[in-house]
Every structure is written in C-alpha cells, then in structure tokens.
Amino acid sequence: MTTDPPLTGVLVIEVGAFMAAPFATMQLADLGARVVKIEPPGTGDPTRSAGPFLDGESSPFLRLNRNKESVVLDLKDERGRDAFLDLADRADVVVENLRPGAMDRLGLGAGTLRGRRPELVYASASGWGQDGPAAGRAGLDIMAQAASGLMSVTGEPGCDPVKVGVPVCDLVTGLYLALAVTAALRERDRSGTGQQIDVSLLESGVSLAVWEAGMYLGDGEVPVRHGSAHQRYAPYQAVRTADGYVTVGANTERLWVSLCEALAPALRDDPRFAGNTARMAARAELVGLIEETTTTMTTADVAARLDAAGVPCAPIAGYDEVFDDPVLRERGFFWEAPHPRLGPVRQLGSPMRFSRTPARRGDAGPPLGSDTAAVLGEPAGRPAGPSQRPGD
C-alpha cells in the first residue's frame, strides 16, 4: 500500500533561474510539494532559452522543472507584487536565487514576507552568501568551482585545471537548499515558526572537500590534481583496456589481494607494493604494470574478471550508454512525464526511494505561464492540494 508523497500539502513558491533554486524545488516537487514557479513575462526562466528544443520547448527545462506550475508575474509592477504577496501569504516556503538584495528591493524579501506570515520558510541560494564582503558579487557555478578549490584538484597532473563536467556547485547547493527546507519545516512542526535559510555556492563547494580538509588541516599538505586517481588509495582510478577504460577500487588489503589474483598475480608479493603507503608512492609504476594486462583485454572482459573476484569496478560509460543502462531500466529509474503539447517526455528518476510514500511522477516542465490564470484565480486561503490543478 502506498500513500501520498512525503511533502504533500506543502506549498512552495519559487523565484528561480537557471539551476540552484529550480533544482532545489524539483526535489521538493518530487517529494510531493506543490511548486508554483514565478517567471517574468516574455522569456521566463533563462533556462527556457537553452537548447536543444522540442517543438520550441527547451529540453533541459522540461526536465529541471517537472512537477511544477508556471505563473507569469512582473514583480517590478505593483499588480505583480500584490499577486505575489497574496501567494506568499498562503505559502509554506519561498525559494529564490536572485542576487542578494534583489528581493528586498522589490519589497518581497524575507523580512517583509515573514513579517506577514511568521510560519514562512524563506530559502535563498546565492554565489557567495546573503552577507559578507562578497555578497553583492555575481556568482555562477564555474566561479564557485574555482573559488572553492574544486578546480585545483580536478584534471590531470601537470595540466590545466578544469571544472567538474556537471555544474556540481549549483547542484549541491540545490540539494542543500532542499534539505534545509525540509529540516526547517520539521522544526516548524515543533515551534510553529518558520525561518530564513542562506545557502551559497561557495560554501557548498568547500563542504565537499572532506579528503582535502583532512590532508591540509592534518599535516599542511596542499591537495593537487590526480586525474582519476584517489588522494589516499592505490590502485583506485581508471585503467586503460584494449577498447576503453575501467575504474578499479582496491582501497583495502583484501581488495588489493583480490585484484592481484584477478589481473596480475606477480604483484601480490612484490615488495614495491607492500601496503597502501608503498603503492601510493609507486602509483605510476603500479598502474603501468596493471595496464600491461588490462590493455590486452576488452573492457567487458576486465570488468567481468574483477566482478568475479569481488573487486569494485565499472567501465566509464558515455551518456548514450547511461540513458539505456539495463540496471537503471530494470529498477524503473526512467519515466515518462506528460506535456500538453509534446506528449510523453522522458525523465530522470529521483534517487530517493521510499517504501511507503514514493516520489511523485507528474508532469514535465510546464509551458510558460500555463498556470497563471488558474493559480491567481484561486480563492483566498490555502490553494488546492499539491498534486492537483484546479479542474483536475
């Protein structure tokens, strides 16, 4: 037996653009919250202009903004602000990622909204935080990756720094924002009062430096780029095969022995590699010796041999393979979301699996302003439930 998703009954107003806030509210919508996305007239969220396009609709937008309703309001206009205030007076949560101070200048900041509705949880994402010396600076994901240290440890040794391939600071900020909102709602259950939440891309990026903090704060070692290799274990990286790459992870002595038995038995008793400290010191030589075997085998054969030995491994997959992965298909990770013009739109699933209150699988990202009349026409008081649209 299943029941409604966990956040059913929670109304969230989003004033978001691009990634951080919309990714946060996507999580909340997946968990059952009703998310009303406020967009400016004309072009809407800038992500709508990001291709590729499906019959004029942004493919990324359709996925990032699933399970939401789109309301067009001009927040620089008095009527738009009044309509927003009416919505916020009914809301549980407001999530925004405009530059710090922008919502205050519109008369829609946390102080104003929470003064009208103390129960409101007001969550803000920004590049550098809502206060401090950098608060007013523009901040995008790549700047946060640079300033947080992530780019200093990403890439091959001796080569130029590179960013992580996905906008990791944006995305982790969105996850922290969603986590903070759910925590604040739980605390409100006890106190009856909401609060303000401040999550920055910079601090979110720095929070990921668990190994790097252990190194630098432990003995002063400045972390550097290691390519795919681990900071503290060897062999733990991608190795070449005859037709690609396989990642291997021998981060315990038992796994090291199993890897040797599977691929290179002579290495097991080689004194140069006795213990992880020695293997780290001779990592380049060690990996070269392992690749003497792996480069004579296909990727599939290397993975099969390591799997049989119980050694963690995985081929490096392209997204063409990922989006047709049999494990993900068997677990029902992908799903089809309806769209009023495009029909079914394939979606990535939520990785959060609940035994009793499954994540919501509703609509694809909505057309711009498709819900404006319905949402603004709702009577005073709390709107229809989070999985309903008027007339459903």
Secondary structure, DSSP 8 states (H G I E B T S, - for coil): ---S-TTTT-EEEEE--SSHHHHHHHHHHHTT-EEEEEE-TTT-SGGGG-S-EETTEEHHHHHHTTTEEEEE--TTSHHHHHHHHHHHTT-SEEEE-S-TTHHHHTT-SHHHHHHH-TT-EEEEEESS-SSSTTTTS---HHHHHHHTTGGGGSS-TTS-----SS-HHHHHHHHHHHHHHHHHHHHHHHHS---EEEEEHHHHHHHT-HHHHHHHHHH-------TTS-SS-SSEEEEE-SSSEEEEE--SHHHHHHHHHHH-GGGTT-GGGSSHHHHHHTHHHHHHHHHHHHTTS-HHHHHHHHHHHT--EEE---HHHHTT-HHHHHTT--EEEEETTTEEEEE---S---SSS-------S--TTTTHHHHHTS-SSS-S-TT--TT-
